[in-house]
Amino acid sequence: MVSVLLLLLAWCAAGTACARLCLAAVRAATAVVTSAETAGSTGTAGREGDETRQLTLYEAAFLSGGPTRVVDLTLVSMARGRRLLLAHTGWVTVVDPEPENELERSVLAAIGPQGQSRITPVRRAAAATEAVRGLAARLTAAGLAVPDGGGARTTVAGAVRQVRAAAAAVVALGVVALLMPEDGGAADWLVALWFALPLLLSVSCLAIARVEAHPYARWASPAGQQLLAAAVAAEGTDQELALVAVRGTRALGEPELRAAFTHR
């Protein structure tokens, strides 16, 4: 029967997606334990320092959005300081070639000696520099970031999206099976029951992931996520830059600046 073939497709979709979600959750948990053990090896004094520390904006940017978010924050900060000009056409121009830190130096190097470039290749090149890798290494050693190795960043968020898509596919396949004419096949209620089982599997996995793994962070460990909440509210913090660090360039108030990052 055609409904049986559709049911097999539904089970394949649901089973594959749920298996990927389980593997991603296990890898994320293992990475967190490993980073915590690494941080713990520095001693009690180091742990007490981590409990009271505050994230810098660059650290918050990495934990929220990874290397590219760090570069975006650097570009916006330099534009605010009149050291770069970000055009709504997607170009960046150097105004003041004197960097204030290693991250700004890496951005200027990515722009090149001509002093002007498209923003997209600059973001890609600067995100791979030693300055950003060093920031990632420090956060990982402190137990605040998920280690980048062995598939640790096979994201739970991506797996959750796949399970949601699988659940929608199961529903669609079930509807098709119910609408197709059957020659002496099973009753409609029995066909619906068949498809309810892979749907129940998908929904159950989503519910468990919601309880155990939410929020579905790609870069921040649970300890890092706790510090992120305080990063925006920290006294003396530039609120616009803090929002860019945590939410990305979509939090920019200036339409022209937002257009600079979204122009293609």
MARDOTOR-163645 format. One line per 5 residues: their letters; for each residue x, y, z of N, C-alpha, C. Coordinates in steps of 0.02 Angstrom, whole numbers. Example, Ala and Ser with C-alpha at 12.3 -4.5 7.8 and 13.67 -1.06 7.14 Angstrom:
% MARDOTOR-163645
AS	660:-284:390:615:-225:390:660:-165:390  642:-112:354:684:-53:357:645:2:394
***
This chain:
% MARDOTOR-163645
MVSVL	42:-60:0:0:0:0:44:63:0  16:114:-31:53:178:-33:60:207:36  8:198:78:11:227:146:69:197:186  86:134:173:141:103:208:208:135:188  215:148:123:276:182:100:282:252:130
LLLLA	226:287:132:226:354:163:243:350:237  217:297:270:232:288:341:307:275:352  337:236:307:409:223:313:449:288:305  427:330:258:461:395:249:454:437:312  394:436:342:383:474:403:428:450:459
WCAAG	434:384:467:477:357:519:550:373:506  571:371:444:641:388:427:656:461:445  610:505:426:621:576:441:623:589:516  574:561:552:571:573:624:630:540:660  646:477:641:700:442:674:767:475:664
TACAR	781:496:601:845:529:586:852:594:624  799:634:624:802:700:657:810:691:733  774:645:762:779:635:835:847:608:854  874:563:813:941:537:827:993:592:824  987:637:775:1034:693:771:1028:738:832
LCLAA	966:750:855:957:792:914:989:760:975  980:696:984:1011:661:1041:1087:666:1039  1116:655:980:1188:658:973:1214:729:987  1178:779:962:1198:848:973:1195:865:1047  1143:842:1082:1137:856:1153:1193:822:1193
VRAAT	1210:760:1174:1263:724:1209:1330:759:1198  1343:780:1136:1406:813:1121:1411:880:1158  1356:917:1160:1357:981:1196:1369:970:1270  1336:919:1300:1346:906:1371:1418:884:1385  1446:843:1341:1516:821:1350:1563:880:1345
AVVTS	1550:925:1298:1593:984:1290:1590:1028:1352  1530:1036:1381:1523:1077:1440:1562:1047:1499  1556:981:1508:1592:947:1562:1667:955:1553  1691:947:1491:1762:953:1477:1788:1023:1492  1750:1074:1470:1771:1142:1482:1769:1159:1556
AETAG	1720:1131:1592:1715:1144:1664:1774:1112:1701  1794:1052:1680:1852:1020:1711:1916:1058:1696  1921:1084:1635:1980:1124:1618:1984:1187:1659  1925:1220:1667:1924:1281:1708:1938:1264:1781  1913:1207:1805:1923:1188:1875:1995:1172:1891
STGTA	2034:1152:1842:2104:1134:1854:2147:1195:1871  2120:1256:1862:2159:1316:1878:2157:1331:1952  2114:1297:1990:2114:1306:2063:2054:1345:2087  2047:1346:2154:1989:1378:2186:1988:1453:2173  2046:1484:2175:2048:1557:2165:2024:1575:2096
GREGD	2042:1535:2046:2018:1550:1979:1944:1542:1973  1915:1491:2007:1843:1481:2004:1806:1539:2037  1833:1563:2093:1800:1619:2126:1802:1681:2083  1858:1689:2045:1862:1747:2000:1811:1743:1945  1798:1681:1918:1749:1673:1864:1679:1689:1888
ETRQL	1665:1673:1952:1598:1683:1978:1581:1758:1983  1633:1800:1994:1621:1871:2005:1639:1912:1943  1665:1882:1891:1689:1920:1834:1631:1947:1793  1645:1999:1755:1598:2027:1708:1626:2019:1638  1583:2003:1592:1604:1995:1523:1619:2063:1492
TLYEA	1672:2065:1451:1680:2123:1408:1630:2117:1350  1622:2171:1314:1575:2170:1258:1598:2121:1204  1663:2117:1193:1688:2070:1143:1676:1998:1165  1684:1984:1230:1670:1917:1255:1596:1900:1248  1553:1949:1265:1481:1939:1257:1463:1927:1185
AFLSG	1496:1963:1139:1482:1954:1068:1500:1884:1046  1557:1858:1069:1577:1791:1048:1528:1739:1076  1510:1744:1139:1466:1696:1169:1396:1698:1138  1377:1756:1111:1310:1763:1081:1309:1742:1008  1361:1759:971:1358:1747:899:1422:1722:867
GPTRV	1473:1707:908:1534:1679:879:1580:1730:849  1630:1708:810:1681:1753:782:1652:1810:739  1602:1795:699:1575:1847:655:1543:1903:696  1509:1885:751:1479:1936:794:1533:1981:824  1590:1952:842:1645:1992:869:1668:2043:817
VDLTL	1675:2021:755:1697:2067:701:1644:2121:690  1580:2102:690:1527:2152:681:1531:2205:736  1540:2183:798:1545:2231:853:1605:2276:845  1661:2248:822:1721:2288:811:1709:2340:757  1677:2320:703:1662:2367:648:1617:2424:672
VSMAR	1565:2406:710:1518:2457:735:1553:2504:784  1594:2475:828:1631:2516:876:1678:2565:841  1713:2541:790:1758:2585:753:1720:2638:714  1662:2619:688:1621:2668:653:1595:2722:701  1576:2701:761:1554:2749:812:1611:2796:832
GRRLL	1672:2770:831:1730:2811:849:1760:2849:791  1725:2851:735:1746:2887:674:1813:2862:648  1828:2797:660:1889:2768:632:1875:2730:567  1812:2712:558:1790:2680:496:1727:2714:472  1716:2709:407:1653:2732:377:1619:2672:346
LAHTG	1560:2656:372:1521:2600:346:1465:2628:302  1469:2615:237:1420:2641:190:1362:2592:184  1303:2620:170:1243:2578:162:1248:2533:101  1296:2547:57:1306:2505:-2:1347:2443:12  1368:2433:75:1405:2373:93:1480:2380:88
WVTVV	1505:2443:88:1578:2454:85:1601:2483:151  1664:2468:170:1695:2497:229:1757:2534:207  1767:2595:234:1824:2637:217:1860:2657:281  1925:2652:281:1965:2670:339:1972:2746:342  1956:2774:401:1964:2845:412:2025:2858:456
DPEPE	2032:2819:509:2090:2825:554:2123:2756:559  2183:2748:532:2215:2682:529:2250:2661:594  2238:2697:649:2271:2681:713:2223:2638:755  2238:2573:764:2193:2529:803:2202:2540:878  2150:2525:916:2153:2531:989:2163:2464:1023
NELER	2154:2409:986:2165:2343:1016:2180:2293:959  2192:2231:978:2210:2180:929:2153:2165:881  2092:2167:905:2035:2153:862:2028:2207:808  2038:2270:827:2035:2323:777:2093:2316:727  2150:2295:751:2207:2285:706:2192:2229:655
SVLAA	2158:2177:678:2141:2123:632:2090:2145:580  2044:2189:599:1996:2215:552:2030:2259:500  2076:2302:522:2112:2345:475:2154:2303:427  2184:2249:453:2223:2205:409:2178:2171:358  2117:2152:379:2071:2120:332:2047:2168:278
IGPQG	2042:2232:295:2022:2282:245:2076:2290:192  2139:2288:214:2194:2291:167:2225:2359:162  2283:2364:130:2320:2428:126:2285:2481:84  2238:2460:42:2203:2510:1:2154:2550:42  2136:2526:101:2093:2565:146:2020:2561:130
QSRIT	2000:2517:86:1929:2511:69:1915:2440:45  1857:2414:64:1839:2346:44:1765:2335:54  1740:2282:25:1672:2260:40:1671:2233:111  1615:2241:146:1611:2221:216:1610:2144:222  1577:2110:176:1570:2037:182:1637:2001:185
PVRRA	1684:2013:138:1749:1979:144:1789:2001:205  1779:2063:227:1814:2086:287:1790:2047:348  1725:2037:353:1698:1998:410:1725:1927:409  1727:1898:350:1750:1828:344:1824:1822:362  1865:1869:337:1937:1864:349:1954:1880:422
AAATE	1923:1932:449:1939:1952:518:1916:1900:569  1862:1864:553:1837:1813:599:1885:1755:607  1930:1746:559:1977:1690:561:2046:1710:587  2054:1771:613:2120:1794:635:2138:1768:704  2201:1775:720:2226:1751:784:2195:1788:843
AVRGL	2177:1852:834:2147:1890:889:2080:1860:910  2040:1840:861:1975:1810:877:1984:1740:905  2031:1702:876:2044:1635:902:2070:1638:974  2111:1688:990:2135:1696:1058:2079:1711:1106  2032:1753:1085:1974:1768:1127:1933:1705:1140
AARLT	1924:1666:1088:1887:1603:1095:1922:1555:1143  1989:1552:1137:2027:1507:1180:2022:1527:1253  2024:1592:1267:2019:1615:1336:1950:1600:1366  1898:1609:1327:1831:1595:1352:1821:1520:1363  1850:1480:1318:1845:1408:1326:1882:1384:1388
AAGLA	1942:1411:1398:1981:1392:1457:1946:1411:1522  1906:1465:1520:1870:1487:1579:1804:1448:1589  1788:1403:1542:1727:1365:1548:1665:1403:1526  1673:1459:1491:1617:1500:1471:1594:1487:1399  1638:1459:1358:1622:1444:1289:1627:1369:1276
VPDGG	1588:1346:1228:1590:1276:1208:1652:1264:1167  1692:1213:1184:1753:1200:1145:1738:1185:1072  1782:1209:1028:1774:1197:957:1818:1138:938  1790:1079:942:1829:1020:926:1786:958:931  1799:908:888:1764:845:892:1689:851:881
GARTT	1668:901:844:1596:908:832:1558:937:890  1592:969:937:1558:995:996:1508:1049:978  1519:1084:922:1473:1136:902:1423:1112:850  1410:1046:848:1353:1022:810:1292:1045:849  1261:1098:827:1216:1135:870:1152:1098:886
VAGAV	1132:1106:949:1067:1081:969:1012:1120:933  1025:1185:922:975:1225:887:961:1199:817  1014:1181:780:1004:1154:713:967:1088:715  983:1046:764:948:982:770:875:992:788  861:1041:830:791:1055:848:752:1078:787
RQVRA	783:1119:745:749:1141:684:734:1081:639  781:1033:635:770:975:594:713:932:621  708:926:688:653:887:717:586:922:703  585:987:707:523:1023:691:503:1012:619  553:1014:574:537:1001:504:513:930:494
AAAAV	543:882:530:521:813:525:450:805:550  432:839:604:364:835:629:314:862:578  332:918:546:288:945:494:283:897:435  339:864:417:337:815:362:293:756:379  295:733:442:252:677:462:179:696:455
VALGV	161:755:477:92:778:470:71:781:397  116:809:354:100:814:283:92:745:252  137:699:267:132:632:240:69:596:265  51:608:328:-11:579:354:-73:604:318  -74:668:304:-131:697:268:-135:668:198
VALLM	-78:661:164:-77:632:97:-103:560:99  -81:522:150:-103:453:156:-178:448:167  -205:494:206:-277:493:219:-318:514:158  -290:558:117:-327:582:59:-322:535:-1  -273:491:-1:-266:446:-58:-317:389:-55
PEDGG	-346:371:-112:-394:315:-113:-359:249:-99  -390:207:-59:-362:143:-42:-406:86:-69  -373:34:-93:-409:-25:-117:-409:-77:-62  -460:-75:-22:-465:-123:33:-412:-112:86  -389:-49:93:-337:-35:142:-366:-26:211
AADWL	-322:-1:256:-343:9:325:-391:67:332  -428:68:386:-474:122:399:-435:187:412  -470:242:402:-437:307:410:-410:316:481  -448:294:531:-425:304:599:-361:264:614  -355:206:581:-295:166:591:-235:197:557
VALWF	-245:225:497:-191:260:463:-168:320:504  -217:357:531:-200:415:572:-160:393:634  -178:337:663:-142:311:721:-71:293:703  -61:263:644:7:246:622:52:308:620  26:361:590:66:422:582:72:460:648
ALPLL	27:447:695:31:481:759:92:459:798  116:398:786:173:372:824:238:410:808  258:417:743:319:457:730:310:531:750  248:556:745:236:625:766:246:631:842  222:581:879:231:581:952:305:579:970
LSVSC	344:539:932:416:536:944:448:604:935  431:638:881:460:704:866:441:755:919  377:756:937:354:805:987:386:791:1055  394:727:1072:425:710:1136:497:733:1139  534:723:1084:604:746:1082:608:822:1088
LAIAR	563:857:1056:563:930:1061:548:952:1133  501:918:1166:484:935:1235:543:923:1282  578:867:1273:635:851:1315:691:902:1303  703:918:1239:755:967:1224:739:1036:1253  675:1052:1253:654:1117:1281:669:1120:1356
VEAHP	658:1065:1390:668:1063:1463:742:1058:1480  779:1016:1443:847:1000:1462:900:1045:1431  888:1070:1370:941:1103:1333:926:1175:1314  868:1202:1332:851:1270:1313:885:1319:1361  911:1377:1340:914:1401:1271:966:1363:1230
YARWA	951:1357:1165:993:1317:1121:1053:1357:1098  1102:1366:1143:1160:1407:1128:1211:1367:1088  1240:1400:1039:1293:1367:1000:1361:1380:1029  1372:1440:1056:1439:1460:1076:1450:1461:1151  1398:1478:1190:1407:1488:1261:1389:1424:1300
SPAGQ	1429:1409:1350:1413:1356:1397:1360:1382:1445  1331:1339:1487:1282:1364:1536:1310:1420:1580  1374:1414:1600:1404:1468:1640:1409:1532:1600  1426:1526:1537:1430:1585:1494:1362:1617:1483  1310:1576:1477:1243:1602:1467:1220:1642:1527
QLLAA	1239:1621:1587:1220:1658:1647:1252:1727:1648  1315:1731:1627:1349:1796:1626:1324:1841:1571  1298:1811:1517:1273:1852:1462:1215:1896:1484  1173:1871:1528:1114:1909:1550:1135:1974:1585  1192:1973:1619:1216:2032:1655:1257:2078:1611
AVAAE	1277:2056:1552:1322:2095:1510:1288:2159:1487  1224:2155:1468:1188:2213:1442:1172:2262:1498  1157:2235:1557:1136:2278:1613:1193:2306:1653  1255:2289:1636:1313:2311:1675:1317:2387:1675  1333:2415:1732:1337:2487:1740:1395:2515:1699
GTDQE	1382:2570:1664:1434:2601:1624:1443:2571:1555  1401:2522:1538:1407:2491:1472:1370:2531:1420  1400:2540:1362:1366:2571:1305:1310:2525:1284  1248:2547:1294:1192:2502:1284:1183:2482:1211  1197:2527:1164:1189:2509:1094:1240:2456:1074
LALVA	1302:2466:1096:1353:2416:1080:1339:2350:1116  1311:2354:1176:1293:2293:1212:1239:2255:1175  1191:2290:1148:1137:2258:1110:1164:2227:1046  1211:2261:1014:1243:2233:954:1281:2169:972  1315:2170:1029:1353:2111:1051:1307:2051:1062
VRGTR	1250:2063:1093:1206:2008:1112:1157:1989:1057  1132:2039:1020:1079:2025:971:1102:2031:899  1160:2060:887:1184:2068:819:1168:2136:790  1185:2145:727:1177:2210:695:1104:2229:684  1059:2181:691:988:2199:684:965:2245:741
ALGEP	1005:2249:795:988:2293:851:1010:2364:840  1045:2379:785:1068:2447:771:1009:2493:760  1016:2553:788:962:2601:780:964:2638:714  1024:2644:684:1031:2681:621:1017:2635:561  966:2653:520:950:2611:462:1009:2603:414
ELRAA	1049:2656:405:1105:2652:358:1158:2602:382  1170:2600:448:1218:2552:474:1192:2481:465  1128:2470:478:1099:2404:468:1105:2383:395  1093:2431:350:1097:2416:278:1168:2398:258  1218:2426:291:1287:2411:274:1302:2337:284
FTHR	1271:2306:334:1285:2236:348:1239:2188:309  1183:2213:285:1136:2170:250:1141:2177:175  1177:2227:150:1181:2239:78:1217:2181:44  1190:2160:-12:1222:2106:-52:1233:2131:-123
***
